[in-house]
Amino acid sequence: MLLAAIARLFVMVSKTPFNKIEFTYTSWKPLVFTRSSRKSTGFTYLELVLVMAVMATVMITAVAVYNPVEGRAKARDNKRINDAFVLERIVTEFHLDTGSYPDIPDTLRTSNTLPVGTSISLDSSAAGWINQDLRNYSTFLPLDPLNDATNHYSYIHNGTTYEINVRMERALSEMANDGGNDVNMYEIGTDLNLISP
């Protein structure tokens, strides 16, 4: 009986054009799926892991070469050197105009401490950490980027000479070769021995 049905189906299929064939029977054979010959367009997990490993290696190498902590310290040192020259310009111009140096002689001023009796901000050129009206020479007084107990600017004069000290974080050669008496400070001025180490 089964063979007769298959034979009738075969005869019907062979006499009917291909686009008119209707399959209305159920096959007893299991469907077998074969791999498509079409090329896959996705990435495998192995490829993704390899790419991520290469990217991680590049990032670690870049951080090791650049070292952002070192870069920030160098940037702060560059600002300190620039600020030291700004302070030197302010003090020199004040001296040229008035014949004296700003503030009280033989009084050490630091950029992290306001002088007694001054209530304006540290960076005020009217009366900041250097207790003198310096508004004609600058709109503000430079402050150390960290401006704490360790890293700050120092200024002193004795009436005839002055000294400005700046502590660097990474610019060690500049501190050692500035001609001053303190290898741990960058010193500029007319007498680099006014502030003792």
PLY file of the C-alpha trace (Angstrom):
ply
format ascii 1.0
element vertex 197
property float x
property float y
property float z
element edge 196
property int vertex1
property int vertex2
end_header
0.00 0.00 0.00
2.76 2.44 0.96
4.70 1.60 -2.15
1.63 2.25 -4.28
1.19 5.71 -2.74
4.83 6.57 -3.39
4.55 5.34 -6.95
1.43 7.47 -7.56
3.18 10.50 -6.05
6.21 9.94 -8.21
4.07 9.70 -11.36
2.17 12.82 -10.37
5.35 14.78 -9.70
7.03 13.69 -12.88
4.04 14.81 -15.02
3.49 18.15 -13.23
5.69 21.19 -13.90
8.04 21.98 -10.97
6.35 25.21 -9.94
2.93 23.48 -9.66
4.00 20.72 -7.25
2.22 20.65 -3.92
3.58 18.55 -1.13
0.67 17.38 0.93
2.11 14.25 2.50
4.17 13.83 5.62
7.52 12.17 5.27
8.59 9.55 7.79
12.29 10.39 7.33
13.84 12.84 9.79
14.92 16.15 8.39
18.66 16.44 7.94
20.22 19.90 8.07
23.45 20.45 6.25
25.93 23.31 6.63
25.24 26.12 4.23
27.90 26.87 1.69
27.34 30.56 2.37
30.27 32.36 4.12
29.65 33.47 7.73
29.83 37.25 8.34
30.05 37.33 12.17
33.01 37.13 14.57
33.82 34.10 16.65
34.42 34.40 20.38
38.07 33.55 19.83
38.49 36.45 17.41
36.82 38.85 19.85
38.99 37.69 22.76
42.15 38.08 20.67
41.21 41.61 19.61
40.45 42.57 23.22
43.79 41.12 24.37
45.68 43.14 21.74
43.79 46.32 22.72
44.53 45.75 26.42
48.23 45.27 25.63
48.32 48.51 23.65
46.54 50.42 26.44
48.87 49.09 29.15
51.90 49.97 27.04
50.57 53.49 26.40
49.94 54.11 30.10
53.38 52.74 31.01
55.09 54.96 28.45
53.08 58.12 29.15
52.61 57.72 32.93
49.86 60.28 33.64
51.03 60.90 37.21
54.46 61.92 35.94
52.86 64.09 33.26
50.75 65.98 35.80
53.79 66.59 38.03
55.77 67.93 35.06
52.86 70.21 34.12
52.74 71.57 37.68
56.51 72.17 37.57
56.16 74.06 34.29
53.52 76.28 35.91
55.80 76.84 38.90
58.70 77.97 36.71
56.39 80.33 34.83
54.95 81.66 38.10
58.46 82.24 39.47
59.27 84.45 36.50
55.95 86.28 36.89
56.78 86.96 40.56
60.27 88.08 39.59
58.80 90.50 37.03
56.33 91.90 39.58
59.02 92.42 42.22
61.50 93.95 39.73
58.95 96.35 38.22
57.81 97.42 41.70
61.46 98.03 42.64
62.11 100.06 39.47
59.05 102.24 40.11
59.42 102.78 43.88
63.07 102.12 44.68
62.11 99.50 47.27
60.91 95.92 47.27
57.31 94.94 48.08
56.34 94.03 51.67
58.21 94.41 54.97
61.99 93.73 54.91
63.30 90.49 56.41
59.81 88.95 56.55
59.39 85.57 54.89
56.12 85.31 52.97
54.69 82.01 51.72
51.91 81.58 49.18
49.91 79.29 51.47
49.60 81.81 54.34
47.95 85.22 54.47
49.87 87.91 56.38
48.43 88.92 59.76
45.71 91.55 59.38
44.97 90.65 55.75
41.55 89.25 54.97
41.63 89.25 51.18
42.35 86.03 49.26
45.84 84.61 48.87
46.03 85.45 45.17
44.84 89.06 45.52
47.28 91.55 44.05
45.81 94.22 46.36
47.07 92.51 49.52
47.45 88.76 49.12
50.24 86.55 50.36
52.68 89.39 49.54
51.36 92.20 51.73
51.64 95.07 49.24
49.34 96.67 46.71
50.64 95.21 43.44
47.57 95.84 41.26
49.61 98.05 38.88
51.88 95.08 38.13
49.53 92.09 38.04
45.85 91.25 38.33
46.63 88.42 40.78
49.53 86.84 42.66
50.56 83.40 41.41
49.87 80.45 43.70
51.49 77.02 43.64
49.25 74.42 41.91
49.13 72.41 45.16
49.78 75.32 47.57
50.11 73.26 50.72
52.65 73.04 53.57
55.23 71.35 51.31
54.62 72.93 47.91
54.31 76.71 48.03
56.14 79.84 46.89
58.36 81.83 49.25
59.47 85.46 49.02
61.74 87.60 51.17
63.81 90.76 50.79
66.26 92.58 53.02
65.79 96.07 51.58
68.51 95.76 48.96
68.13 92.21 47.58
65.34 89.62 47.28
64.81 85.91 46.78
61.89 83.83 45.47
61.83 80.08 46.15
59.72 77.44 44.46
59.69 73.71 45.33
59.53 71.43 42.29
58.22 67.87 42.12
60.17 66.48 39.16
62.46 69.26 37.86
65.33 68.23 40.12
68.12 69.45 37.83
66.66 72.98 37.76
66.65 73.06 41.58
70.22 71.73 41.86
71.69 74.01 39.17
70.05 77.37 39.91
73.05 78.74 41.84
71.20 78.94 45.16
72.00 77.50 48.56
69.11 74.98 48.65
69.16 72.01 46.26
65.52 71.26 47.16
64.22 74.62 45.92
64.25 76.47 42.62
65.63 79.90 43.57
65.62 83.17 41.64
66.34 86.72 42.69
69.28 89.02 43.39
70.56 87.14 46.47
69.93 83.40 46.52
71.15 83.01 50.11
68.43 85.03 51.90
66.23 82.00 52.62
68.08 79.31 54.57
67.55 75.65 53.59
0 1
1 2
2 3
3 4
4 5
5 6
6 7
7 8
8 9
9 10
10 11
11 12
12 13
13 14
14 15
15 16
16 17
17 18
18 19
19 20
20 21
21 22
22 23
23 24
24 25
25 26
26 27
27 28
28 29
29 30
30 31
31 32
32 33
33 34
34 35
35 36
36 37
37 38
38 39
39 40
40 41
41 42
42 43
43 44
44 45
45 46
46 47
47 48
48 49
49 50
50 51
51 52
52 53
53 54
54 55
55 56
56 57
57 58
58 59
59 60
60 61
61 62
62 63
63 64
64 65
65 66
66 67
67 68
68 69
69 70
70 71
71 72
72 73
73 74
74 75
75 76
76 77
77 78
78 79
79 80
80 81
81 82
82 83
83 84
84 85
85 86
86 87
87 88
88 89
89 90
90 91
91 92
92 93
93 94
94 95
95 96
96 97
97 98
98 99
99 100
100 101
101 102
102 103
103 104
104 105
105 106
106 107
107 108
108 109
109 110
110 111
111 112
112 113
113 114
114 115
115 116
116 117
117 118
118 119
119 120
120 121
121 122
122 123
123 124
124 125
125 126
126 127
127 128
128 129
129 130
130 131
131 132
132 133
133 134
134 135
135 136
136 137
137 138
138 139
139 140
140 141
141 142
142 143
143 144
144 145
145 146
146 147
147 148
148 149
149 150
150 151
151 152
152 153
153 154
154 155
155 156
156 157
157 158
158 159
159 160
160 161
161 162
162 163
163 164
164 165
165 166
166 167
167 168
168 169
169 170
170 171
171 172
172 173
173 174
174 175
175 176
176 177
177 178
178 179
179 180
180 181
181 182
182 183
183 184
184 185
185 186
186 187
187 188
188 189
189 190
190 191
191 192
192 193
193 194
194 195
195 196
